[in-house]
Amino acid sequence: MVTCRVFWSLLGVVIDSRAETSPGMPAVRSEFRQFGALPAGVAVRSFSKTDFDTLPTAHDITLVLVAANKCVAHLDEYPDHGVTEDVLDRVIDTTIEEIKGRVS
């Protein structure tokens, strides 16, 4: 989950879920921004809100990113994070595909 969080941050999708108390049904929304410093010669086509919203796995990605944020701090306080093995598998597959298409 944390690795997915890092890669989605690179792709410009960030979630601030500090105030989220229900990770299994998150109310928090993604923020979209350019990744800071990239090595010379690396280009990333960042996501926009529209790009993200059209992904079939957008909700799954949100679940994983919220759970990853909680995992870094206190996932044990939020055991109902909604990330099953199937959800994580879909997010990993989407992450790999988006990296292939957006990082050069």
C-alpha positions as CSV (number, residue, x, y, z in Angstrom):
1,M,0.0,0.0,0.0
2,V,2.8,2.4,0.9
3,T,4.6,1.7,-2.4
4,C,1.4,2.5,-4.3
5,R,1.1,5.7,-2.3
6,V,4.6,6.7,-3.4
7,F,4.0,5.9,-7.1
8,W,0.6,7.8,-7.1
9,S,2.3,10.8,-5.6
10,L,4.9,10.7,-8.4
11,L,1.9,10.6,-10.8
12,G,0.5,13.7,-9.1
13,V,-2.3,12.1,-7.1
14,V,-2.1,12.9,-3.3
15,I,-4.6,12.3,-0.6
16,D,-4.4,14.1,2.8
17,S,-6.4,11.8,5.0
18,R,-5.2,12.9,8.4
19,A,-8.8,13.8,9.4
20,E,-10.4,10.7,7.8
21,T,-11.9,8.5,10.5
22,S,-13.7,6.0,8.2
23,P,-11.0,4.7,5.8
24,G,-13.3,2.0,4.5
25,M,-15.7,4.7,3.2
26,P,-13.5,7.7,2.8
27,A,-14.9,11.1,2.3
28,V,-11.6,12.6,1.5
29,R,-10.8,13.6,-2.1
30,S,-7.6,13.5,-4.1
31,E,-5.5,16.5,-4.7
32,F,-3.7,16.8,-8.0
33,R,-0.3,18.4,-8.3
34,Q,3.0,18.1,-10.1
35,F,5.7,16.0,-8.4
36,G,8.5,18.1,-7.1
37,A,12.0,17.3,-8.2
38,L,12.5,14.7,-10.8
39,P,15.9,13.5,-12.1
40,A,17.1,15.0,-15.3
41,G,15.6,13.3,-18.3
42,V,12.5,12.0,-16.5
43,A,9.2,13.3,-17.5
44,V,5.8,12.5,-15.9
45,R,2.4,13.3,-17.4
46,S,0.6,14.1,-14.1
47,F,-3.1,13.3,-13.5
48,S,-5.8,15.8,-13.5
49,K,-9.1,15.4,-11.6
50,T,-10.8,14.4,-14.8
51,D,-8.1,11.8,-15.7
52,F,-8.4,10.3,-12.2
53,D,-12.2,10.3,-12.1
54,T,-12.4,8.3,-15.3
55,L,-10.3,5.5,-14.0
56,P,-12.4,2.4,-13.3
57,T,-10.3,1.8,-10.2
58,A,-10.4,5.4,-8.8
59,H,-12.4,4.4,-5.7
60,D,-10.0,1.4,-5.1
61,I,-7.0,3.7,-5.5
62,T,-8.6,6.1,-2.9
63,L,-9.1,3.2,-0.5
64,V,-5.5,2.1,-0.8
65,L,-4.0,5.6,-0.5
66,V,-6.1,6.4,2.6
67,A,-5.1,3.0,4.1
68,A,-1.4,3.7,3.2
69,N,-1.6,7.0,5.0
70,K,-3.1,5.4,8.0
71,C,-0.6,2.6,7.9
72,V,2.3,5.0,8.1
73,A,0.8,6.4,11.3
74,H,-1.8,4.2,13.0
75,L,-3.5,1.7,10.8
76,D,-4.2,-0.4,13.8
77,E,-6.6,2.3,15.0
78,Y,-8.6,1.9,11.7
79,P,-8.9,-1.8,11.1
80,D,-11.8,-1.4,8.7
81,H,-9.9,0.2,5.9
82,G,-11.7,-1.7,3.1
83,V,-8.6,-2.8,1.3
84,T,-9.0,-6.5,0.4
85,E,-6.5,-8.5,-1.6
86,D,-8.6,-8.0,-4.7
87,V,-8.7,-4.2,-4.3
88,L,-4.9,-4.1,-3.8
89,D,-4.3,-6.3,-6.8
90,R,-6.5,-4.0,-9.0
91,V,-4.6,-0.9,-7.7
92,I,-1.2,-2.5,-8.3
93,D,-2.2,-3.4,-11.8
94,T,-3.5,0.1,-12.5
95,T,-0.4,1.6,-11.0
96,I,1.9,-0.4,-13.2
97,E,-0.2,0.5,-16.3
98,E,-0.3,4.2,-15.5
99,I,3.5,4.4,-14.8
100,K,4.1,2.8,-18.2
101,G,1.9,5.3,-19.9
102,R,2.9,8.4,-17.9
103,V,6.6,8.2,-17.0
104,S,9.2,8.6,-19.7
